[in-house]
Amino acid sequence: MHKTYIFEGNTTNEAIEKGLKELNVSKNQVEIKVLEENKRSFFSILAPRIVKVEMTLKEIHKKPVKKEIVVSKEEVEKSKIIIEKFINEFLEKMNIKDLEYTIKYEAPLLKVNFAGDKLKVLIGYRGETLNAFENILNAILKSNHLNVRVFCNINNFRENRVNALNELADKVSKTVTRTGKKVTLEPMSAYERKIIHTRLQNHDTVTTYSIGEGVHRRLVIALK
């Protein structure tokens, strides 16, 4: 049986937005029906206008579980050779020296770890350059019809970034709980938003949802 909820507001849109935020869902995940709309008349001009809407959660069909792709040793070795060749040529053209890297396959990922000094240029702002480099490597393997996925890291940047985002989630959730005011964070990648979503998904007093589109998509932390 589908769960149904009723929300009120001064306008239809206000009631709907209130319901979507409290249920932490998007419009396409619920069926919306206007139940009651008390319009002001000449004799009740001072009476508050109240709109009631009914929201029914739609049945969410689980996506079929993807079959695990089996990667052969030959594919892994071929992927290593291609990736190593590209990285060496890239570093040479960029004139980047005194840098060490390792390529190691840990199913299901081919992990490329860089180590050295002055590598901020390869990390970029909040890891944007590193993410782009990782996407290029994956695109190269895909163009060679290889099913191996690449994961790049520099001086443990990935682990440090996860820790920083978890600390940010904890700090902001305390602020929201104390003040009762929602906080909108700066635009983040889907990967980084997911880290904060996961950190706060079982929180007692706050909830999270995203707003905006594309590179401008932001995470909002608000009271439940």
N, C-alpha and C positions, 0 to 999 in steps of 0.2 A: 504493500500500500504506500502511495506517495505521501510524503510529509508536506503539510500545508501550514503557512504562517500568514498572519495579518499584521500590516504596518500602517501607521497613520502619518499624515503630514499636512501642511497648509496647502500644498499643491500636489497634483498627481506625480510630477517628477520628483518632488521632495520625498514623498512616501516611497517611491520606487528606489531612489538612491539610498534611502535609509535602510530599506530591506536588503539591497544588494551588499551594502557594507557590513551589516550585522550577520548576514549569512556567508559573507566572504565568497560570493559567486559572481559570475558575469551574467548579463541579460539572457544570453542564449542557453543558460543552464536552468532557467526557471520559466514557468508559465505565469503570466501576470493578468489579473482580472481586477478591474475597478469595482469595488463593492458598494461604496457609498460616497457621495459627493454633496456635502451640504453647502449650497450656494447662498450667498448673502441676498437678502431681500431688503426692500425699503424699510421694513419694520424691524429687521434684525441686522442692521448695517454694522453695529458694534460687536456682534457675536463673531467669534473666531470661526474661520472656515476650516473644516476638517475633511480630508479625503482619506478613505480607507482602501487599501489594495490587498488583494490576496495573492500570495506567491506560493506556487507549488513546485517543489524540486523535481526536475525531470530525471528520468532513469538514466544513469550514466552507464553506457555500455563499455565494458573493459576492452581495451585493445588486445588483439591476439598476441600471445607471447611470441616474440621473434625467436626463430631458431638460432641457436648458437652457431656462429660461423667457425668452421674448423680450419685452422691455418696450418699448412704443412711446413716442415723444416726448410724445404726448398724456397717457399715464399718468404720466410723470415730471413734467410741468408741473402736472397736477392734484394729484399727491402733494405737490409743493412748496407749492402754495397752501393745501392742507388743513393741512399741518404748520406752516407759518408762522402761520396763523390760530390754531391751538391754542397754539403757544408764546407768542405775543403775549398771548393771554388768560390763560395760566398765569402769566406773569411779572407781569402787571398785578395779578392776584388775590393773588399771593404778595408783592407790593410789592417786587420785586427790580429794582433800577435799576443804571445804569452797567454794563450787560452787553451785549456784542456777540455776534452769532452769524451764521454763514454756512450756507447750504444749497447743497450742490453734489453733482450726480450723477456718481459714478465707478463705472461698471458693475462689479459688479451692485448696488452700494449707493448709497443716498441718504445722504450724509454730512452730519451736523449738528455743527458745531464751535462751542463756546461759548468766549468769552475774557473775562476780567475779573477783578477782585479779589473776595475774600470769597465764593468759589463752593463752599466746602467743604460747604455745606448741600445743594447739588445733587449732590455726589459721594457723601456718606455714608460709612459704615464700609466700607473696601475696595471702594468703588464700588457698594455695594448700591442706593443711591438712583438713581444714574446708570443702572444696569441696569434698575431698575423703570421709570424714565422712558422708556428706550428701548423696553421691552416695551409700554408704553402707546401710544407712537407707532406701533409696528408693528401693534398691535391696531386702532387707528383706521383705518389704511390697509386692513387686511384686511376690516374691516366695510364699507368702501366698495368692496370687490371690486377692489382694486388689488394688483398683484403686486410692487410695489416694496418692498424691505427697507431699514430705517433703521439707521444706525450712528451713535451719539452719542459725542462726546468733549468733554472740558473741560480746557483748558490742558494738552494733551498727557498727560492722566492715563493713558490706555490704554497708551501707549508706556512711560511711567515704571513702570506696574504690571507690565508684561511683563518689563522689565529687573530689577525688584525680585524677581520670582518666579524668574527665571533665576539671579540671585545667590544666592537662598535654596537653590535646587536644588544649586548647586555647593558651597555651604558645608556643607549637611547631608550630601551624598554623601561629602565628605572626612572628616567626623566618623564616619560609618558605616564607611567603609573603615578608618579608624584604630582604632576601638574594637571593631568587629565586632558592635555592637548596633544593632538597627533603631530608626528614629525615626518616630513618628507625628505628623504635622502637624495644625494646627488645621483645623476644617471649612472647606471651600472650595467654590466653585461648580464645576460640571463644566468650564466654560471655563478656570478657573484650574488645576484639576487636570491638564487636558490640556496646558497649557503646561509644567508640570513633568515630566509623562510624556514629552513630546516631547524635552525637554532631556536627559533621562537614558536614553532608549530604547536608545542604543548605547553606554552606559557600560560600562567593562571590569569593574568589580567590584560594582556595585549594580543592583538592580532596583526597580520600583515597582508597587504594587497598591493598590486602594481597599478600605476597609472601612466599614461603617455604611450607613445609609439616609437618603434625603432630605437635609434641611439639615444633618444630622449626619454626612454622608459625609466621610471623611478619607482622606488619602493617606499610605501607609506607604512609607518608603524603607529597604530592607534589603539585606544581602549576597546576591549571586547564589548 
